[in-house]
Amino acid sequence: MDNSSGVGVLDKAALVLSALESGPATLAGLVGATGLARPTAHRLAVALEHHRMVARDMQGRFILGPRLAELAAAAGEDRLLATAGPVLTHLRDVTGESAQLYRRQGDMRICVAAAERLSGLRDTVPVGSTLTMKAGSSAQILMAWEEPERLHRGLQGARFTATALSGVRRRGWAQSIGEREPGVASVSAPVRGPSNRVVAAVSVSGPIERLTRHPGRMHAQAVIDAAGRLSEALRRS
Protein backbone atom coordinates (compact mmCIF):
# COMPACT_ATOMS: atom_id res chain seq x y z
CA MET A 1 0.00 0.00 0.00
CA ASP A 2 1.33 3.47 -0.90
CA ASN A 3 1.69 5.59 2.26
CA SER A 4 2.85 8.66 0.36
CA SER A 5 0.95 11.88 1.01
CA GLY A 6 2.56 13.63 -1.93
CA VAL A 7 4.56 15.89 0.41
CA GLY A 8 7.93 14.18 0.43
CA VAL A 9 9.56 15.89 3.38
CA LEU A 10 6.59 15.14 5.65
CA ASP A 11 6.49 11.53 4.53
CA LYS A 12 10.17 11.16 5.38
CA ALA A 13 9.73 12.86 8.78
CA ALA A 14 6.86 10.47 9.51
CA LEU A 15 9.18 7.55 8.65
CA VAL A 16 11.70 8.81 11.22
CA LEU A 17 9.06 9.15 13.95
CA SER A 18 7.60 5.72 13.14
CA ALA A 19 11.07 4.17 13.35
CA LEU A 20 11.55 5.68 16.84
CA GLU A 21 8.21 4.30 18.03
CA SER A 22 9.89 0.97 18.78
CA GLY A 23 12.65 2.56 20.89
CA PRO A 24 15.94 4.51 20.78
CA ALA A 25 17.95 4.44 17.54
CA THR A 26 21.38 5.54 16.43
CA LEU A 27 21.71 7.36 13.12
CA ALA A 28 22.73 4.07 11.51
CA GLY A 29 19.64 2.46 13.04
CA LEU A 30 17.41 5.19 11.58
CA VAL A 31 18.97 4.74 8.14
CA GLY A 32 18.37 0.98 8.33
CA ALA A 33 14.79 1.32 9.58
CA THR A 34 13.67 4.07 7.18
CA GLY A 35 15.70 3.36 4.04
CA LEU A 36 16.58 7.06 3.90
CA ALA A 37 20.02 8.25 2.87
CA ARG A 38 22.25 8.93 5.85
CA PRO A 39 22.46 12.75 5.31
CA THR A 40 18.66 12.93 4.87
CA ALA A 41 17.95 10.89 8.01
CA HIS A 42 20.38 13.03 10.00
CA ARG A 43 18.95 16.33 8.70
CA LEU A 44 15.36 15.30 9.48
CA ALA A 45 16.17 13.91 12.93
CA VAL A 46 18.00 17.12 13.90
CA ALA A 47 15.16 19.28 12.53
CA LEU A 48 12.59 17.23 14.51
CA GLU A 49 14.81 17.59 17.58
CA HIS A 50 14.68 21.39 17.14
CA HIS A 51 10.88 21.16 17.39
CA ARG A 52 11.12 18.77 20.41
CA MET A 53 9.46 15.94 18.46
CA VAL A 54 12.73 14.03 18.71
CA ALA A 55 15.19 14.07 21.59
CA ARG A 56 18.39 12.23 22.61
CA ASP A 57 18.93 9.74 25.40
CA MET A 58 22.01 9.55 27.65
CA GLN A 59 23.85 7.54 24.99
CA GLY A 60 23.11 10.14 22.32
CA ARG A 61 20.59 7.94 20.52
CA PHE A 62 17.50 9.48 18.96
CA ILE A 63 14.21 8.98 20.86
CA LEU A 64 10.68 10.35 20.59
CA GLY A 65 10.56 13.87 22.04
CA PRO A 66 8.42 15.50 24.75
CA ARG A 67 6.39 17.58 22.31
CA LEU A 68 4.62 14.42 21.11
CA ALA A 69 3.43 13.66 24.64
CA GLU A 70 2.18 17.25 25.01
CA LEU A 71 0.22 17.00 21.76
CA ALA A 72 -1.21 13.61 22.76
CA ALA A 73 -2.30 15.04 26.12
CA ALA A 74 -3.99 17.99 24.42
CA ALA A 75 -5.80 15.64 22.02
CA GLY A 76 -7.02 13.57 24.96
CA GLU A 77 -8.11 16.54 27.04
CA ASP A 78 -11.38 17.17 25.21
CA ARG A 79 -12.31 13.48 25.42
CA LEU A 80 -11.40 13.44 29.10
CA LEU A 81 -13.44 16.55 29.91
CA ALA A 82 -16.43 15.32 27.90
CA THR A 83 -16.56 12.21 30.09
CA ALA A 84 -15.55 13.85 33.37
CA GLY A 85 -18.83 15.64 34.18
CA PRO A 86 -21.10 12.63 34.73
CA VAL A 87 -18.31 10.54 36.30
CA LEU A 88 -17.49 13.24 38.87
CA THR A 89 -21.18 13.86 39.59
CA HIS A 90 -21.66 10.13 40.27
CA LEU A 91 -18.55 10.09 42.48
CA ARG A 92 -19.86 13.07 44.45
CA ASP A 93 -23.25 11.39 44.90
CA VAL A 94 -21.71 8.06 45.98
CA THR A 95 -19.27 9.59 48.50
CA GLY A 96 -21.21 12.69 49.56
CA GLU A 97 -18.05 14.76 49.05
CA SER A 98 -16.78 17.23 46.46
CA ALA A 99 -15.05 15.55 43.51
CA GLN A 100 -12.33 17.01 41.29
CA LEU A 101 -10.20 16.13 38.27
CA TYR A 102 -6.63 17.46 38.16
CA ARG A 103 -4.03 17.60 35.40
CA ARG A 104 -0.39 18.48 35.79
CA GLN A 105 0.92 21.60 34.07
CA GLY A 106 4.62 22.15 34.63
CA ASP A 107 5.30 22.39 38.35
CA MET A 108 1.63 22.96 39.24
CA ARG A 109 -1.64 21.06 38.95
CA ILE A 110 -4.88 22.50 37.61
CA CYS A 111 -8.45 21.59 38.51
CA VAL A 112 -9.98 20.95 35.07
CA ALA A 113 -13.39 19.65 36.23
CA ALA A 114 -15.31 19.44 39.50
CA ALA A 115 -18.62 18.42 41.08
CA GLU A 116 -19.22 20.23 44.36
CA ARG A 117 -21.06 18.86 47.36
CA LEU A 118 -24.45 20.53 47.24
CA SER A 119 -24.75 21.63 50.87
CA GLY A 120 -22.98 21.76 54.20
CA LEU A 121 -19.26 22.09 54.93
CA ARG A 122 -17.25 21.24 51.83
CA ASP A 123 -13.89 21.67 50.17
CA THR A 124 -14.50 23.90 47.17
CA VAL A 125 -11.88 23.91 44.40
CA PRO A 126 -13.10 26.06 41.48
CA VAL A 127 -12.39 24.82 37.95
CA GLY A 128 -9.25 26.55 36.73
CA SER A 129 -7.65 26.69 40.18
CA THR A 130 -3.89 26.19 40.16
CA LEU A 131 -2.54 24.23 43.12
CA THR A 132 0.86 23.06 44.29
CA MET A 133 2.49 19.78 43.27
CA LYS A 134 4.16 19.67 46.69
CA ALA A 135 1.11 18.60 48.75
CA GLY A 136 -2.22 16.82 48.46
CA SER A 137 -3.27 13.35 47.36
CA SER A 138 -3.75 14.28 43.69
CA ALA A 139 -0.24 15.77 43.63
CA GLN A 140 1.02 12.42 44.94
CA ILE A 141 -0.80 10.61 42.12
CA LEU A 142 0.51 12.96 39.42
CA MET A 143 4.04 12.60 40.80
CA ALA A 144 4.22 8.90 41.72
CA TRP A 145 4.68 7.48 38.21
CA GLU A 146 7.01 10.20 36.91
CA GLU A 147 10.46 9.47 35.46
CA PRO A 148 13.08 9.09 38.26
CA GLU A 149 14.82 12.40 37.55
CA ARG A 150 11.58 14.43 37.50
CA LEU A 151 10.37 12.52 40.56
CA HIS A 152 13.55 13.38 42.47
CA ARG A 153 13.21 17.08 41.57
CA GLY A 154 9.53 17.11 42.48
CA LEU A 155 10.16 15.68 45.94
CA GLN A 156 12.34 18.63 46.91
CA GLY A 157 10.28 20.63 49.40
CA ALA A 158 7.28 18.28 49.11
CA ARG A 159 5.07 17.34 52.07
CA PHE A 160 5.32 13.67 51.05
CA THR A 161 8.31 11.35 50.64
CA ALA A 162 9.63 8.84 48.10
CA THR A 163 8.54 6.07 50.48
CA ALA A 164 5.00 7.45 50.52
CA LEU A 165 4.93 7.51 46.70
CA SER A 166 6.17 3.92 46.60
CA GLY A 167 3.12 3.03 48.70
CA VAL A 168 0.89 4.98 46.30
CA ARG A 169 2.21 2.98 43.33
CA ARG A 170 1.68 -0.28 45.22
CA ARG A 171 -1.90 0.53 46.33
CA GLY A 172 -3.00 2.45 43.24
CA TRP A 173 -4.43 5.36 45.28
CA ALA A 174 -3.27 8.17 47.57
CA GLN A 175 -4.66 9.97 50.59
CA SER A 176 -3.74 13.17 52.39
CA ILE A 177 -4.77 14.51 55.78
CA GLY A 178 -4.26 18.25 56.28
CA GLU A 179 -1.40 18.18 53.75
CA ARG A 180 -2.57 20.87 51.31
CA GLU A 181 -4.85 22.73 53.71
CA PRO A 182 -5.41 22.30 57.48
CA GLY A 183 -8.59 20.42 58.27
CA VAL A 184 -9.03 19.00 54.74
CA ALA A 185 -8.58 15.34 53.78
CA SER A 186 -8.63 13.81 50.31
CA VAL A 187 -8.33 10.57 48.35
CA SER A 188 -7.11 10.34 44.74
CA ALA A 189 -6.53 7.74 42.01
CA PRO A 190 -4.83 7.86 38.58
CA VAL A 191 -6.50 8.26 35.20
CA ARG A 192 -4.44 6.53 32.51
CA GLY A 193 -4.31 7.26 28.80
CA PRO A 194 -4.17 4.66 26.00
CA SER A 195 -0.41 4.14 26.57
CA ASN A 196 -1.08 3.49 30.30
CA ARG A 197 0.60 6.78 31.21
CA VAL A 198 -0.97 8.72 34.09
CA VAL A 199 -2.65 11.76 32.52
CA ALA A 200 -4.85 13.02 35.38
CA ALA A 201 -5.94 12.41 38.97
CA VAL A 202 -9.49 11.98 40.26
CA SER A 203 -10.07 13.20 43.80
CA VAL A 204 -12.66 13.52 46.54
CA SER A 205 -12.01 16.00 49.32
CA GLY A 206 -13.74 17.32 52.40
CA PRO A 207 -13.32 18.08 56.10
CA ILE A 208 -11.33 15.61 58.20
CA GLU A 209 -14.30 15.45 60.57
CA ARG A 210 -16.25 13.56 57.88
CA LEU A 211 -13.48 11.81 55.97
CA THR A 212 -11.62 10.89 59.20
CA ARG A 213 -7.85 10.46 59.42
CA HIS A 214 -8.12 7.35 57.22
CA PRO A 215 -10.06 8.69 54.21
CA GLY A 216 -8.83 5.90 51.95
CA ARG A 217 -10.74 3.32 53.98
CA MET A 218 -13.96 5.17 53.23
CA HIS A 219 -13.55 6.31 49.65
CA ALA A 220 -10.58 4.69 47.87
CA GLN A 221 -12.69 2.13 46.01
CA ALA A 222 -15.19 4.73 44.75
CA VAL A 223 -12.35 6.98 43.55
CA ILE A 224 -10.56 4.05 41.86
CA ASP A 225 -13.80 3.10 40.10
CA ALA A 226 -14.29 6.67 38.84
CA ALA A 227 -10.69 6.84 37.60
CA GLY A 228 -11.20 3.49 35.89
CA ARG A 229 -14.27 4.75 34.02
CA LEU A 230 -12.35 7.79 32.76
CA SER A 231 -9.38 5.63 31.76
CA GLU A 232 -11.68 3.30 29.85
CA ALA A 233 -13.26 6.26 28.04
CA LEU A 234 -9.80 7.42 26.90
CA ARG A 235 -8.89 3.90 25.73
CA ARG A 236 -12.12 3.64 23.68
CA SER A 237 -11.47 6.98 22.00
C-alpha positions as a Markdown table, in Angstrom:
| # | Residue | x | y | z |
|---|---|---|---|---|
| 1 | Met | 0.0 | 0.0 | 0.0 |
| 2 | Asp | 1.3 | 3.5 | -0.9 |
| 3 | Asn | 1.7 | 5.6 | 2.3 |
| 4 | Ser | 2.8 | 8.7 | 0.4 |
| 5 | Ser | 0.9 | 11.9 | 1.0 |
| 6 | Gly | 2.6 | 13.6 | -1.9 |
| 7 | Val | 4.6 | 15.9 | 0.4 |
| 8 | Gly | 7.9 | 14.2 | 0.4 |
| 9 | Val | 9.6 | 15.9 | 3.4 |
| 10 | Leu | 6.6 | 15.1 | 5.6 |
| 11 | Asp | 6.5 | 11.5 | 4.5 |
| 12 | Lys | 10.2 | 11.2 | 5.4 |
| 13 | Ala | 9.7 | 12.9 | 8.8 |
| 14 | Ala | 6.9 | 10.5 | 9.5 |
| 15 | Leu | 9.2 | 7.6 | 8.6 |
| 16 | Val | 11.7 | 8.8 | 11.2 |
| 17 | Leu | 9.1 | 9.2 | 13.9 |
| 18 | Ser | 7.6 | 5.7 | 13.1 |
| 19 | Ala | 11.1 | 4.2 | 13.4 |
| 20 | Leu | 11.6 | 5.7 | 16.8 |
| 21 | Glu | 8.2 | 4.3 | 18.0 |
| 22 | Ser | 9.9 | 1.0 | 18.8 |
| 23 | Gly | 12.6 | 2.6 | 20.9 |
| 24 | Pro | 15.9 | 4.5 | 20.8 |
| 25 | Ala | 17.9 | 4.4 | 17.5 |
| 26 | Thr | 21.4 | 5.5 | 16.4 |
| 27 | Leu | 21.7 | 7.4 | 13.1 |
| 28 | Ala | 22.7 | 4.1 | 11.5 |
| 29 | Gly | 19.6 | 2.5 | 13.0 |
| 30 | Leu | 17.4 | 5.2 | 11.6 |
| 31 | Val | 19.0 | 4.7 | 8.1 |
| 32 | Gly | 18.4 | 1.0 | 8.3 |
| 33 | Ala | 14.8 | 1.3 | 9.6 |
| 34 | Thr | 13.7 | 4.1 | 7.2 |
| 35 | Gly | 15.7 | 3.4 | 4.0 |
| 36 | Leu | 16.6 | 7.1 | 3.9 |
| 37 | Ala | 20.0 | 8.2 | 2.9 |
| 38 | Arg | 22.3 | 8.9 | 5.9 |
| 39 | Pro | 22.5 | 12.8 | 5.3 |
| 40 | Thr | 18.7 | 12.9 | 4.9 |
| 41 | Ala | 18.0 | 10.9 | 8.0 |
| 42 | His | 20.4 | 13.0 | 10.0 |
| 43 | Arg | 18.9 | 16.3 | 8.7 |
| 44 | Leu | 15.4 | 15.3 | 9.5 |
| 45 | Ala | 16.2 | 13.9 | 12.9 |
| 46 | Val | 18.0 | 17.1 | 13.9 |
| 47 | Ala | 15.2 | 19.3 | 12.5 |
| 48 | Leu | 12.6 | 17.2 | 14.5 |
| 49 | Glu | 14.8 | 17.6 | 17.6 |
| 50 | His | 14.7 | 21.4 | 17.1 |
| 51 | His | 10.9 | 21.2 | 17.4 |
| 52 | Arg | 11.1 | 18.8 | 20.4 |
| 53 | Met | 9.5 | 15.9 | 18.5 |
| 54 | Val | 12.7 | 14.0 | 18.7 |
| 55 | Ala | 15.2 | 14.1 | 21.6 |
| 56 | Arg | 18.4 | 12.2 | 22.6 |
| 57 | Asp | 18.9 | 9.7 | 25.4 |
| 58 | Met | 22.0 | 9.6 | 27.7 |
| 59 | Gln | 23.8 | 7.5 | 25.0 |
| 60 | Gly | 23.1 | 10.1 | 22.3 |
| 61 | Arg | 20.6 | 7.9 | 20.5 |
| 62 | Phe | 17.5 | 9.5 | 19.0 |
| 63 | Ile | 14.2 | 9.0 | 20.9 |
| 64 | Leu | 10.7 | 10.4 | 20.6 |
| 65 | Gly | 10.6 | 13.9 | 22.0 |
| 66 | Pro | 8.4 | 15.5 | 24.8 |
| 67 | Arg | 6.4 | 17.6 | 22.3 |
| 68 | Leu | 4.6 | 14.4 | 21.1 |
| 69 | Ala | 3.4 | 13.7 | 24.6 |
| 70 | Glu | 2.2 | 17.2 | 25.0 |
| 71 | Leu | 0.2 | 17.0 | 21.8 |
| 72 | Ala | -1.2 | 13.6 | 22.8 |
| 73 | Ala | -2.3 | 15.0 | 26.1 |
| 74 | Ala | -4.0 | 18.0 | 24.4 |
| 75 | Ala | -5.8 | 15.6 | 22.0 |
| 76 | Gly | -7.0 | 13.6 | 25.0 |
| 77 | Glu | -8.1 | 16.5 | 27.0 |
| 78 | Asp | -11.4 | 17.2 | 25.2 |
| 79 | Arg | -12.3 | 13.5 | 25.4 |
| 80 | Leu | -11.4 | 13.4 | 29.1 |
| 81 | Leu | -13.4 | 16.5 | 29.9 |
| 82 | Ala | -16.4 | 15.3 | 27.9 |
| 83 | Thr | -16.6 | 12.2 | 30.1 |
| 84 | Ala | -15.5 | 13.8 | 33.4 |
| 85 | Gly | -18.8 | 15.6 | 34.2 |
| 86 | Pro | -21.1 | 12.6 | 34.7 |
| 87 | Val | -18.3 | 10.5 | 36.3 |
| 88 | Leu | -17.5 | 13.2 | 38.9 |
| 89 | Thr | -21.2 | 13.9 | 39.6 |
| 90 | His | -21.7 | 10.1 | 40.3 |
| 91 | Leu | -18.5 | 10.1 | 42.5 |
| 92 | Arg | -19.9 | 13.1 | 44.5 |
| 93 | Asp | -23.2 | 11.4 | 44.9 |
| 94 | Val | -21.7 | 8.1 | 46.0 |
| 95 | Thr | -19.3 | 9.6 | 48.5 |
| 96 | Gly | -21.2 | 12.7 | 49.6 |
| 97 | Glu | -18.1 | 14.8 | 49.1 |
| 98 | Ser | -16.8 | 17.2 | 46.5 |
| 99 | Ala | -15.1 | 15.5 | 43.5 |
| 100 | Gln | -12.3 | 17.0 | 41.3 |
| 101 | Leu | -10.2 | 16.1 | 38.3 |
| 102 | Tyr | -6.6 | 17.5 | 38.2 |
| 103 | Arg | -4.0 | 17.6 | 35.4 |
| 104 | Arg | -0.4 | 18.5 | 35.8 |
| 105 | Gln | 0.9 | 21.6 | 34.1 |
| 106 | Gly | 4.6 | 22.1 | 34.6 |
| 107 | Asp | 5.3 | 22.4 | 38.4 |
| 108 | Met | 1.6 | 23.0 | 39.2 |
| 109 | Arg | -1.6 | 21.1 | 39.0 |
| 110 | Ile | -4.9 | 22.5 | 37.6 |
| 111 | Cys | -8.4 | 21.6 | 38.5 |
| 112 | Val | -10.0 | 21.0 | 35.1 |
| 113 | Ala | -13.4 | 19.6 | 36.2 |
| 114 | Ala | -15.3 | 19.4 | 39.5 |
| 115 | Ala | -18.6 | 18.4 | 41.1 |
| 116 | Glu | -19.2 | 20.2 | 44.4 |
| 117 | Arg | -21.1 | 18.9 | 47.4 |
| 118 | Leu | -24.5 | 20.5 | 47.2 |
| 119 | Ser | -24.7 | 21.6 | 50.9 |
| 120 | Gly | -23.0 | 21.8 | 54.2 |
| 121 | Leu | -19.3 | 22.1 | 54.9 |
| 122 | Arg | -17.3 | 21.2 | 51.8 |
| 123 | Asp | -13.9 | 21.7 | 50.2 |
| 124 | Thr | -14.5 | 23.9 | 47.2 |
| 125 | Val | -11.9 | 23.9 | 44.4 |
| 126 | Pro | -13.1 | 26.1 | 41.5 |
| 127 | Val | -12.4 | 24.8 | 37.9 |
| 128 | Gly | -9.2 | 26.6 | 36.7 |
| 129 | Ser | -7.6 | 26.7 | 40.2 |
| 130 | Thr | -3.9 | 26.2 | 40.2 |
| 131 | Leu | -2.5 | 24.2 | 43.1 |
| 132 | Thr | 0.9 | 23.1 | 44.3 |
| 133 | Met | 2.5 | 19.8 | 43.3 |
| 134 | Lys | 4.2 | 19.7 | 46.7 |
| 135 | Ala | 1.1 | 18.6 | 48.8 |
| 136 | Gly | -2.2 | 16.8 | 48.5 |
| 137 | Ser | -3.3 | 13.3 | 47.4 |
| 138 | Ser | -3.8 | 14.3 | 43.7 |
| 139 | Ala | -0.2 | 15.8 | 43.6 |
| 140 | Gln | 1.0 | 12.4 | 44.9 |
| 141 | Ile | -0.8 | 10.6 | 42.1 |
| 142 | Leu | 0.5 | 13.0 | 39.4 |
| 143 | Met | 4.0 | 12.6 | 40.8 |
| 144 | Ala | 4.2 | 8.9 | 41.7 |
| 145 | Trp | 4.7 | 7.5 | 38.2 |
| 146 | Glu | 7.0 | 10.2 | 36.9 |
| 147 | Glu | 10.5 | 9.5 | 35.5 |
| 148 | Pro | 13.1 | 9.1 | 38.3 |
| 149 | Glu | 14.8 | 12.4 | 37.5 |
| 150 | Arg | 11.6 | 14.4 | 37.5 |
| 151 | Leu | 10.4 | 12.5 | 40.6 |
| 152 | His | 13.5 | 13.4 | 42.5 |
| 153 | Arg | 13.2 | 17.1 | 41.6 |
| 154 | Gly | 9.5 | 17.1 | 42.5 |
| 155 | Leu | 10.2 | 15.7 | 45.9 |
| 156 | Gln | 12.3 | 18.6 | 46.9 |
| 157 | Gly | 10.3 | 20.6 | 49.4 |
| 158 | Ala | 7.3 | 18.3 | 49.1 |
| 159 | Arg | 5.1 | 17.3 | 52.1 |
| 160 | Phe | 5.3 | 13.7 | 51.0 |
| 161 | Thr | 8.3 | 11.3 | 50.6 |
| 162 | Ala | 9.6 | 8.8 | 48.1 |
| 163 | Thr | 8.5 | 6.1 | 50.5 |
| 164 | Ala | 5.0 | 7.4 | 50.5 |
| 165 | Leu | 4.9 | 7.5 | 46.7 |
| 166 | Ser | 6.2 | 3.9 | 46.6 |
| 167 | Gly | 3.1 | 3.0 | 48.7 |
| 168 | Val | 0.9 | 5.0 | 46.3 |
| 169 | Arg | 2.2 | 3.0 | 43.3 |
| 170 | Arg | 1.7 | -0.3 | 45.2 |
| 171 | Arg | -1.9 | 0.5 | 46.3 |
| 172 | Gly | -3.0 | 2.4 | 43.2 |
| 173 | Trp | -4.4 | 5.4 | 45.3 |
| 174 | Ala | -3.3 | 8.2 | 47.6 |
| 175 | Gln | -4.7 | 10.0 | 50.6 |
| 176 | Ser | -3.7 | 13.2 | 52.4 |
| 177 | Ile | -4.8 | 14.5 | 55.8 |
| 178 | Gly | -4.3 | 18.3 | 56.3 |
| 179 | Glu | -1.4 | 18.2 | 53.8 |
| 180 | Arg | -2.6 | 20.9 | 51.3 |
| 181 | Glu | -4.9 | 22.7 | 53.7 |
| 182 | Pro | -5.4 | 22.3 | 57.5 |
| 183 | Gly | -8.6 | 20.4 | 58.3 |
| 184 | Val | -9.0 | 19.0 | 54.7 |
| 185 | Ala | -8.6 | 15.3 | 53.8 |
| 186 | Ser | -8.6 | 13.8 | 50.3 |
| 187 | Val | -8.3 | 10.6 | 48.3 |
| 188 | Ser | -7.1 | 10.3 | 44.7 |
| 189 | Ala | -6.5 | 7.7 | 42.0 |
| 190 | Pro | -4.8 | 7.9 | 38.6 |
| 191 | Val | -6.5 | 8.3 | 35.2 |
| 192 | Arg | -4.4 | 6.5 | 32.5 |
| 193 | Gly | -4.3 | 7.3 | 28.8 |
| 194 | Pro | -4.2 | 4.7 | 26.0 |
| 195 | Ser | -0.4 | 4.1 | 26.6 |
| 196 | Asn | -1.1 | 3.5 | 30.3 |
| 197 | Arg | 0.6 | 6.8 | 31.2 |
| 198 | Val | -1.0 | 8.7 | 34.1 |
| 199 | Val | -2.7 | 11.8 | 32.5 |
| 200 | Ala | -4.8 | 13.0 | 35.4 |
| 201 | Ala | -5.9 | 12.4 | 39.0 |
| 202 | Val | -9.5 | 12.0 | 40.3 |
| 203 | Ser | -10.1 | 13.2 | 43.8 |
| 204 | Val | -12.7 | 13.5 | 46.5 |
| 205 | Ser | -12.0 | 16.0 | 49.3 |
| 206 | Gly | -13.7 | 17.3 | 52.4 |
| 207 | Pro | -13.3 | 18.1 | 56.1 |
| 208 | Ile | -11.3 | 15.6 | 58.2 |
| 209 | Glu | -14.3 | 15.5 | 60.6 |
| 210 | Arg | -16.2 | 13.6 | 57.9 |
| 211 | Leu | -13.5 | 11.8 | 56.0 |
| 212 | Thr | -11.6 | 10.9 | 59.2 |
| 213 | Arg | -7.8 | 10.5 | 59.4 |
| 214 | His | -8.1 | 7.4 | 57.2 |
| 215 | Pro | -10.1 | 8.7 | 54.2 |
| 216 | Gly | -8.8 | 5.9 | 52.0 |
| 217 | Arg | -10.7 | 3.3 | 54.0 |
| 218 | Met | -14.0 | 5.2 | 53.2 |
| 219 | His | -13.5 | 6.3 | 49.6 |
| 220 | Ala | -10.6 | 4.7 | 47.9 |
| 221 | Gln | -12.7 | 2.1 | 46.0 |
| 222 | Ala | -15.2 | 4.7 | 44.7 |
| 223 | Val | -12.4 | 7.0 | 43.5 |
| 224 | Ile | -10.6 | 4.0 | 41.9 |
| 225 | Asp | -13.8 | 3.1 | 40.1 |
| 226 | Ala | -14.3 | 6.7 | 38.8 |
| 227 | Ala | -10.7 | 6.8 | 37.6 |
| 228 | Gly | -11.2 | 3.5 | 35.9 |
| 229 | Arg | -14.3 | 4.8 | 34.0 |
| 230 | Leu | -12.3 | 7.8 | 32.8 |
| 231 | Ser | -9.4 | 5.6 | 31.8 |
| 232 | Glu | -11.7 | 3.3 | 29.9 |
| 233 | Ala | -13.3 | 6.3 | 28.0 |
| 234 | Leu | -9.8 | 7.4 | 26.9 |
| 235 | Arg | -8.9 | 3.9 | 25.7 |
| 236 | Arg | -12.1 | 3.6 | 23.7 |
| 237 | Ser | -11.5 | 7.0 | 22.0 |
